[in-house]
């Protein structure tokens, strides 16, 4: 029986490239001259640590990061921003957590959406992903097209298409 999986996976290499492009861009911007700014990416913990002068610079870094992620085909919805905290010397710091996988509540919404399409397919939750199976590949492709058109909290990818 043909099937595919609906997942939320990160391409860490492309994300790393987007972070490096952001750092390069910030180092050449006029409004960041004489401003101490650091961005550290921890691949194991899947966190980005940002340290800069003030909230205005922090927002500029976040916008630049989101723009560079879009250029690299990495959806910025995988970023979960932490609180911007002040430091002792008047600077600000924040941690950005990278979200991978689909939470149970979002999985339930995806399954409910698929059942609402009234196609002859079956959707089941498997850990942090949803497996969709059906008799006809055309039905599965219709589900993929409908899921792409719908906006969910997390970005969705479609993998393991088995005919």
N, C-alpha and C positions, 0 to 999 in steps of 0.2 A: 504494500500500500504506500503510495507516495506521501512524503511528509517533509516538513522543514521546521526549523527552530527560530523563534523570535527572541533575540537577545539584546543586551546593551553591553557592547565590548569597547574597550579603549585601544587605540593604536598608540602605544606609549612612545614609539619613535617619532611619529608625526607630532605628538604633543610636545615632546622634547624639542623638536625643530621649531615649533611655534613659540616656545618659551625662549629659545635662543634668539629668534628673530625679534621678539619683544625686547630682550635685553640689549640687543644691538641698536634697535630703534631708540630706546630710552637714552642710551649713551651718546647719541648724536643730536638729541632734541635740545633746543635752546632753553626751554623752560626747566630742564633738568640739569643745567650747568650749575656746578658747585652744590649739588644736592646729593647727599649720600643715599643711594638706593641699592638694595640687594634683592635678588630673586634666587631662591634655592629650590630645586626640584628633587624630592626624594622618591625614587621609583619604587622602592620596596614598600614604603608606607602609603604611597600614592597621595602625597601632599605637596603643595607649593607654599613656600614661606616667603612673604614679601615684607620688606622693611624699607620705609621711606620717611620723608620729612613731615608731610601733613596729609589731610584727607583729600585735598585737591590732587596732589600727586598720586595718591593711592587710586583714586577714581580714574585718572589718566592711564595708569598701569593696567587696571582691570579692563578698560575699554580697548587698549592696545592689544592685550592678550586675547580678548574675545575676537577681535578683528583678525589677528594672525592665525587663530585657531580655525576660523571660517575659511581663510585662504588655504589652509592645509587640510580641509575637509574633515575637521574634528568639530563636533557640535559643542558649543559652549554650555549647553544645558548639563553637561557632565560635571561642571564646576559647582561645588557647594561652598559658598563663601562663609567664613567664620566672622566673628565680631572684629571690628577694627579697634585695637587696644592701644592706648598711649603708653610710651615708655618713659623712663625717668628723665631723659634728656630732651623731651618734647617731641620726639619722633612718634610714628605710629607703626604698628605691626599687625599682620593678619595671617591666618593660615587658610588655605583653600584646599578642601578635600575633593578628591576625584571620585565620582560615583560610578561604580561598575556593577552590572547586573540589574535586574528589575525587582523591586520590592514586591512583597506578596499582594499588597493592596492594588498596586499598579497592574500586576499580573491578572488579578480578578477583573479589573476594568477592561483589559485587553481581551480576556476570554468572553466577557459579557458582550463586548463590541462585536467579536467574531460570531457569536451565536445570534446576534441581532441582524446579521447579514442574510440569514436564511439560506445559506448554502449548505450543501451536503459535505460538511467538514466537521472534524472533531478537534477540539482544543483542550489541552490539559496542561496544568502547571507542573513543572519539573524544577525544583529548587528555585533558581533565580532566572528562569527562562520559561517560555511557553512553546510547547510542541503542537503543531497543527498538522493533522493528517486527513486525507480524503481519498476517494477513489479516482477522481479526475484531476489531472495537473491544471487544467483550466480553472477549476474552482480554487485551487491553491494560489494561482496567479491573481485571481480576483481578490482573494483575501489580502495578498501582499499589496496590491494597488490600493485597496481600501484603507489598510493600515498606514500606508505612506501618506495618504490624503488627510488622515485624522491627526490631530495634535495631541500628543501625550506628554506627560511631565518629563520623561526621559527619552532620549533618541533611541530608535529601534533599528536593529539590523536583522537581516534575514540570512541564516546560514544553514548548512547541511541539507540542501535541497536534494532529496532522494527520489528518483522517479520509480 
